[in-house]
Amino acid sequence: MPGDDGLLAVRAAEGDEDAFEVLVRRHAPGLLRLAASMLGSPSEAEDAVQDAFVSAWRRLPEFRGQSAFTTWMHRIVVNRCLNMLRSRRPVRDLDSVPEPEAPDHVVSPARAAESHAAAAALGRSLAELSPEQRVCWVLRELEGQSYETIAETVGVSPEAARGRVFRARRSLTEAMTAWR
């Protein structure tokens, strides 16, 4: 069922489950990447995105199309992730996160250890950012969104979004100086 998101959202708001299914299939992969980047856990990301889609299904009649459907969904996912980050006690140790499988090509053990240590340092540095800075950084650097879209997604001015990204970049640059 092809169609633009606005029309699909209107049809879904009227109870068309097939239209909503198209929206879910279309947007779930990007929303999962966003949530995983924010939360650092694929299983928590799946929970956040599933909760966001359940919330969106219930709130579709409120969707007025003043922003793009994707922006509306990003905002729901970001808010869900921020709530999950704020409620975390204690923060998960990165050693408890399973290491991704090595690529097919051969990597020297020394290079692999160095890459793992650098990734762990970056993960710790990201975890030290405030949730507000982290979400803006993830949306800008990993998702490639504009400052205007970030601002709309997180509910701040474009200048505030730009400032949060700047402070996050500065913090990460300082934290990763040893790895340059």
N, C-alpha and C positions, 0 to 999 in steps of 0.2 A: 504494500500500500504506500506508494510514493506521496509526497506532499510536504508542504512546509510545516515547520513546527507550530506556528500560530494556528493554522487550520486544524492540525492534529490535536492541539491542546483544547481548542473549542469543542471538537467532537468528543474528546475524552471527558471533558467537563459535563457533557450531555449524557455520559454513561457509556460511550463507545470504548469497550475494553480493548478491541483490536487497535484502535488509534493510540491508546496509551501504551500498548505493548510495543508499537513501532517507536514511540518516543523513548521507552526504556532501552530497547535494543540499540537505538541510535546514540544515546547519551551515556549509557552505563560504563563503557570502557574508559572514557575520559574522566568521568566522575570517580571511578575506582582509582585511577592514577592519582588524581588530586587528593583523595582521601588517604591513600597509602603514603603519599609524600608528606602529608600533614601528620598522620598518626604513627607512621613507621611500622605498621603491622597490617599485613594483608587481610587477616581475619577481622580485625577491628574496622578496616576500610570497607569490607563487604557489609558488615553490620551497619555502618554509618550510611552507606549508599542505599541499602535496603530500607532502613528507617526513613531516609529522605524521600524515596519513591513512595512509600506508604503515606507519608505526610503530604506529598504532592498530590497523590490521588484524592485524598480527603479535601485538600485545599484548592483543587483545580477550579471550582466555581468562583474562587476569589481572584484567580489569575486574570488580569485585565489586558495583558499584552502591552503594558507600558514599557516593559523591557523585553528582551528576547527570552524565549523559553529557556535557553541554555544558561543565560545569566541568572534567571530565577532559580533554576535547579542548582547552579553553582552556589548561590547564596544559601539555599537550604542545606546543602552538603557542608559548606564551610561552617555554618552555625552549628550543625550537628557535631562536626569534628572539634570545634572550639569548646563545646559543652563537654565532650568526652575528654579533651585534654585538661580542662579545668577540674574535672572530677577525678582524675587519675591520682592515686596514692598507692604506693610511691611510683616514681617514674621507672619504667622498665630499663634494665641494664641491657646495653646493646649486645652483650655476650649471650643473652637469652634469645636473640633473634637468629633464626637459622641462616647460615651463610649460603649465598646463592651458589649454584653449581658452576664449576669452572667451565669456561668456553672450550670448544673442541680443540683449538690450537694449544700447543704446549707453551706454558709460561714457566720461567725459571722460579724456583722456590723463593729466592731472595726478592725477586720482583713481585711475586704474589704476596709475600709477607709485607712488603712496603705498601702495596696497593691496599691491602686489608687494613693496615695501620692508618693510612691516610683516610680511608673511608670511615673507619671508626672515629677518627678525630673530627671529621666533618659531621658525622652523626651526632657526636657529643656537642659540637658547636651549634648545630641546628636546634638541638634539644634545649640549649641554654637561652635561645632567643625567646622573647615573649611570644605567646600564641598569636597575638595580633601581628607582630613582625614576621613570624614564620609563615602565616597564611599569605601575607602580601608578597613575600619573597618567593614562595612556591608558585603562586599564581603568575608572577612576572617571569621568573627565571626558568621554571619547569614547564609551565603551561603557555608561556608566551603571550599573556594577555596584556592589553593596554592599561595604562593607569586609570583611565576613565571606567573601563570594565571592572577593574579591581575595586575601585571606589564604590561602584554600584553594588558589586557582589558583597563587600564587607560593610557597607553602610557608612562610609566616610567620604570626605571630599577628595578629589583627585590629588590635591596638594598633600593631604595627610597620607594617602596611599604612597605617593612618591617619597615622602619623608620616612615612612616605615621601611620601604624597600632600601632606601639609602642607608638607614641605621643598621638594617640587617646585613647589607653588603659590607659595611664598615666593620661590624662585629666579626663576621665570618672571615674577612681579609686579615684582621688582626689575629684571630684564632688560628688561621692556617698559614701564618707567615713562615713557620718552621718547615712547611711542606713545599715551599716554592723553590 
